[in-house]
Amino acid sequence: MRARRPGSPRWLAALVALLAAVAAGTTGVVRATDARLATIRRDASVTPALAAPGGAFENYLLVGSDSREGIDPSDPDYAAIGADEVSGRRGDTIMLFHYDVATGAGALLSFPRDLWVRIGDGEERGRINTAYQAGADVLVRTLAAEFGIPVHHYLEVNFVGFKRLVDAVGGVRVCVPHRARDRKTGLFIPPGCSTLDGVEALAFARSRYYEEQVDGEWRMDGTSDIGRGARQREFIAAMLATALARVSSDPLAAGRVFEGAIGAVSVDERLDLTAFAKKLRPAATGDVRRYALVTHGDTVGDASVQRMDEASAPVLAFFAGTGPAPEPTP
């Protein structure tokens, strides 16, 4: 099978964009959130696995978790989350933000969740999602052992957090050419443009059985995850534009967005979220290099996996701090 290049990071990029938008807010607004920063969830288990701070660059591991833990079956987004189908937690999105201390330049690298790797610092192999299921610390050690990439900080956002982020910016406008639905997630969108709230946005972003009504006939999207990824990228772009517009026109909106972000994330014990958001400012204007690993499909037993292609070596070396920055992924 021909090596494939995964698409841009998906819905987790919405968190990056919102944090960057907040970082562009006024000093007074950011200062007013200091009390809320003290309440952010801290994951003590991941801290010992992190690389020591200092040096020419910093790597931030960003994980979008599809954890169903604690989901109430009576919640309106229960179907969209798919809590009746999958238990435990998986990494819906795994990506790395690389920050150059001297220049302030940023770069993003996404990892396919079916990537075949050595788990942690042991000999067992499995999908990279298996490492995340074993714990954030295991995922951090996996990147270090398999690719030589040090991770200095960790940030995670879950489904509930995604919903809150959408609501924090007042909903996101989405335009579709045809009536669309997903009977699994409860999605229904009329033709034209609609503003989706958090529950609706989650149903849209997570849709795996997306149908459009064309000439009176319902047609299933046959592109599977490719089509799903394209819809997610379109949604993230619209979400970024909405967040920037709200913050620019209403300084108080920065506080609301920040509140949404604070309630959405879990971080390591050392991460300064305000400082991190400032480093993400280029993401708000798209001034950040984006990379995707080149992989090819394979089968291990009865499982479909992605294996690393040799063409990924320059990108991995850059994020490991052992090579120059290659050309961004088209």
N, C-alpha and C positions, 0 to 999 in steps of 0.2 A: 504493500500500500504506500502511496506517495506521502511523504512527510507533510503534516499539516501545521499551520500556524494558528493557534487559538486566537479568538477575538480579543478585544480590549477587556480589561477588568470590568466586571459587571456591576451588580447593584451596590457592592461595597464601595465602589468609587463615589457613590452619592454621599457617603459619610465624609470621604476625603474632601469633596467639593464643599460641603456645608461647613466643615471645620475651617477650610480656607476662607470661605465667605465671612465667617465670624471673625477670623483674624484680621480682616480688613475693616472691622467695625471700629467705633470710637473707643478711646482708652477708658472713658467713663463707663461704657457699657460692659467692657471686659472686666473692669475692676468690680463692678456690681455682681459679677458671677463668682467671685472668689469663694464666697461661702458655699456655693453649690459644688465647686471643684473639690472641696474637702469631703464630699459625700460620694464621690465616684467609686465604683467597685474596683478593688485591687486584687489581682490574682497573685498570691504569694508563692504558689507552687511553681510558676514559670521563671521567677527571678533567678534562682540558682543556675539555670541552664543558659542564661543570657551571657553574651560576651561583655567583657569589661568596657566601660565607656572610655572615650578618648581616641585620638587618632585622626586620620585624614577624612574619614567618612563614618556615617551612621546608617545602619539598616534597621528599618521598622517593619516587623512582620504584621500584616493586616489580614484578619480572618473574618469572613462573613459566615456565621454559624447558622445552620438550619435546625438548631436544637428545638425539640418539641417538649422539652422538660417543663412541667408546670403549666402547660396549656390547658385551659378550661374548655371542655367540649361545648359549653354554651356560648363561647365567644363567637362573634359574627365572622371571624376570619379562620375558624377552625378548619373548614374545608380547604381554604386557600393554603394553609400551612401543611395540610396533609397529615395531621397528627394521627389519623387512624391507619396510616399506611407504614410509617417509619417511626421507630422509637430511638431513644438516645440522641446523639448529635453527630452531625457531619459537617465538614467544611464546604459550604456551598461555593465560596470564593476564597482563594488563598493567593495573596500577592505580597510583594516586597517593595517598600519605598526606600530608595537609596538617596542619601543626602550628602553632598560634598561640602564639608565644613568650610573650606577656603573660598569657594565660589558661590555657595548657596544654591547650586544647581540640583534639581531633583530628577529622579527616574523611577519608573514603575515597571515591575516584572510580574506577570501572572503565571501561576502554576496550574496545569490541568489537574482536577481532583482525582482522576484515574491514573495519574503518573505512577509508574512502577519504580519503587525505591527500596533502599535498605532502611528498615524501621529503627529509629533512634540510633544508638551506637552499637547495636547488636548485629547479628547475621540474618535475622528473619527479614523476608522481603514481602512487600504488599503494596497496595495503593497508598498514595500519600495521605488520603483520607483516613486510612487505618492509623497512621501516626497521630493525626489530630484526635481521633476517637480515644486513643490511649492517654491523651492529655496534651495541653499546650506545650509543656516542657519537652515531651517526646517529639513533637513536631519541630521545635527549635533545634533539638539535637540531630534530628533527621537532616535538616538543611546543612548543618555543620559537617556531619559525617559523610553525607552523600555527595555534596557539592562544594564543600569547603567554604560555605558562606556563613560568616558570623552574623548573629542577630543580636542587636543591642537593646531593642524595645519591642513590646508586644501590645497589640490593640485588637479587640474582638467586638463585633456587633452582631446581634441576633435578629430573627424575624420580627419580634416585638419591637425592637429598636428601629428597624426599617420603617415600620408602620408609624411610629412616633415621629420620625424625621419628616415623613411626608406631611403629617398633620402640622408639624411645627412651621412649615413654610406655607401653610394654608391650602394644601392640595396642589396637584400638578396637572396641567392641561395636556391631554393626549388626543391626537387626531388619527382617525382610522378611516379608510376609504369605504369599508363595508361594515354592516352589523357584525359584531364579533361576540363569541362566547366560549366558555370552557365549563362544561357541566360538572367537572371534577372540583374546580375551585370556586364555582358560583359566579364566575365572571360573566357580565353582559354589558356591552358597550354599543350604543346606537351609532350609526354612521355620522361622520363629522367630528367635531371637537367636543370633548367633555373634560371636566375637572374631576380627577379621581382623588378621593380621600385615602387615608392610610390602608384601610381594609381593601378597597377596590384596587389600589396600586399593588398590594401584595398579591392579589389574585391575578393581576395582569403580569407582573414580573415573574411569578412562579408557574405560569400556564405551560403545561406540557401537552395539552389536548386542545390547542387553539383552533377554532373553526371560524370561518367567514361565510356569510350568506351572500352568494353571488348569483344573480339572475334567479332569485327565489330558492336556490339550493344551498344547503349547508355543506361546506367543503373543509375537510381537515387539512391543516398545514402539514404537508409531508416532509418538511425540512427538519423536523425534530428539534434538537438542541441548537442547530444553526439558526433557525428562525427565532427560537426563544432568545438566543443571545443577541440577535439583531434588535428585537423588540426591547430588550433590557437596555441596550446601549442608547437607543432612541429615548427611552424613558429617563435615563440618567442625564442625558444632554438637556432634556426639558426641565428636569429637576434642578440642575445647576443654574440654568437661565432664570428659573423662578426664584431660587434662593438669592442670587445676586441682585435681581430686580427688587425684591422685598427689602433686602438689607440697605440697598442704595437709596430707596425712596423713603424708608422708615427706619431710622437708627434703632428704635426700640425693638424692631423685628430681629436684630442681631441677638438680643437677649433671649427672645423666644426660641430662636434656632439653636442657640447655645444650650438652653435648657433641654431641648429635645435631644441634642447630641450627648449631653452629660448622662441623661437617663438611658441612653442606648448602648453605652460601651462599657467594657471591662478592660483594664490595662494592667501592666506590670507595676510593681511597687515603686520603680524609679522614674516612670514617665511623667514629665511636666507637660500636661495637655495644652496649656496656653502656648508654651514655647514650640511645641510640635505643630500646632495650628499655624503659627507664623511661618514655619518652614514650608508649609504646604501652600502658601500664597500663590506661587506660580500655577498651581493646579486650577485656580479659579479662572485663569485666562487661557488655560490650555498650554502654558509654557512649561511643559514637563515632558521629558523623553519617555516614550512607552515601548516596552519590549515584550515579546512573547516567545516562549521556547518553541523550537522546532521539534515536533515529535511525530511518531508514526504508530499506527494501530497494531495491536498484537493480541494474542489470546493466551492466557495462562490458565490451564485447566479448562473450566467453562466460563471464565471471567474475561471480559473485554477490557484491555488496559492500553495505556499510552506509554511508549518507550522513548527515551531521549535519543535525539539524533545528534550526530557529531557536529552538525552545523550550529548547535547551541553553545558550543564551547566558549566562543568569545564573549557571549552575553553572561554566562556563568562566571567567567574570569573577572569581568568588570564588577559584578555585584559582590564577588569575593574580595575585591580590592587588589587583585593580582594582574589586571590587564586594563588597557585603555577602553574608553567608551566606544563601542561599535556604532554603526548606523542604526537608528531606531527602526523597529519593525514597521513596515508599511501599513 
